[in-house]
Each structure stands twice: as C-alpha cells, then as structure tokens.
C-alpha cells in the first residue's frame, strides 16, 4: 500500500517458502495471495478467549481484594 492508500504490486521472486523483493522503503511488508481469504485457526480463537478470561479474572480478583482491604481498615 502506498502513501495514498492504494494497493500496489512489487516485482518479487519466490524460492520455495521464501519471497524476495527489492524496495527503497522501510517498514512492515505483508505478502498476500490475491483471492485467498484469511481463515483464523481454531487455536487462535481459543487463545484469544483464554486471554480475555484471564484478564477478566485478574480484574475481578483485584477489585475484590481492594474492596476487602478498604473495609478491613480500622477507623481512627
């Protein structure tokens, strides 16, 4: 994608599992096969769900611990 947001093609050579191309730009390059849709593997969905559950559990636990500490402080 160039600076204007247009998709461009770069001349490249394929060697087995590797792709080689020359460019004068630095950055991240994503190599796509036109017409092939990306499909998330099932373990990807499981990893995302697991991460969300862990973060949610940590947040709830922290909230409960802080509430209990606040209640147990003696009033002077």
C-alpha positions as CSV (number, residue, x, y, z in Angstrom):
1,X,0.0,0.0,0.0
2,X,1.5,3.3,-0.9
3,X,1.2,6.7,0.9
4,X,-2.1,7.4,-0.8
5,X,-3.7,4.1,0.5
6,X,-3.6,2.4,-2.9
7,X,-2.6,-1.3,-3.2
8,X,0.5,-1.7,-5.4
9,X,2.3,-4.7,-6.8
10,X,6.1,-5.2,-6.3
11,X,8.2,-7.4,-8.5
12,X,9.2,-10.5,-6.5
13,X,10.9,-13.9,-6.8
14,X,9.7,-17.0,-4.9
15,X,12.3,-19.5,-3.7
16,X,10.4,-22.4,-2.0
17,X,8.9,-20.9,1.2
18,X,10.7,-17.6,0.8
19,X,9.9,-14.4,-1.2
20,X,12.5,-11.9,-2.3
21,X,11.8,-8.3,-3.4
22,X,13.7,-5.0,-3.6
23,X,12.3,-1.7,-2.3
24,X,13.5,1.7,-1.2
25,X,11.1,1.8,1.7
26,X,11.4,0.6,5.3
27,X,8.5,-0.8,7.2
28,X,6.3,-3.8,7.5
29,X,5.5,-5.8,4.4
30,X,2.6,-8.2,4.1
31,X,2.7,-10.7,1.4
32,X,-0.8,-11.8,0.2
33,X,-2.1,-14.2,-2.4
34,X,-5.0,-12.3,-4.2
35,X,-8.3,-14.1,-3.8
36,X,-7.3,-16.2,-0.8
37,X,-9.2,-15.3,2.3
38,X,-7.6,-15.4,5.7
39,X,-9.1,-18.0,8.0
40,X,-8.3,-17.9,11.7
41,X,-7.3,-21.3,13.1
42,X,-9.4,-22.7,16.0
43,X,-6.5,-22.4,18.4
44,X,-6.3,-18.7,17.6
45,X,-9.9,-18.2,18.9
46,X,-9.1,-20.3,21.9
47,X,-6.0,-18.3,22.7
48,X,-8.0,-15.0,22.4
49,X,-10.8,-16.3,24.6
50,X,-8.3,-17.7,27.2
51,X,-6.5,-14.3,27.3
52,X,-9.8,-12.4,27.8
53,X,-10.9,-14.8,30.6
54,X,-7.5,-14.5,32.4
55,X,-7.6,-10.7,32.2
56,X,-11.2,-10.5,33.3
57,X,-10.5,-12.9,36.2
58,X,-7.4,-10.8,37.3
59,X,-9.5,-7.6,37.1
60,X,-12.3,-9.0,39.2
61,X,-9.9,-10.5,41.8
62,X,-8.0,-7.2,42.1
63,X,-11.4,-5.4,42.6
64,X,-12.5,-7.8,45.3
65,X,-9.1,-7.7,47.2
66,X,-9.1,-3.9,47.1
67,X,-12.7,-3.7,48.4
68,X,-11.9,-6.1,51.3
69,X,-8.8,-4.2,52.3
70,X,-10.8,-0.9,52.3
71,X,-13.5,-2.5,54.6
72,X,-10.9,-4.0,57.0
73,X,-9.1,-0.7,57.7
74,X,-9.8,0.3,61.3
75,X,-11.3,3.8,61.8
76,X,-9.2,6.1,63.9
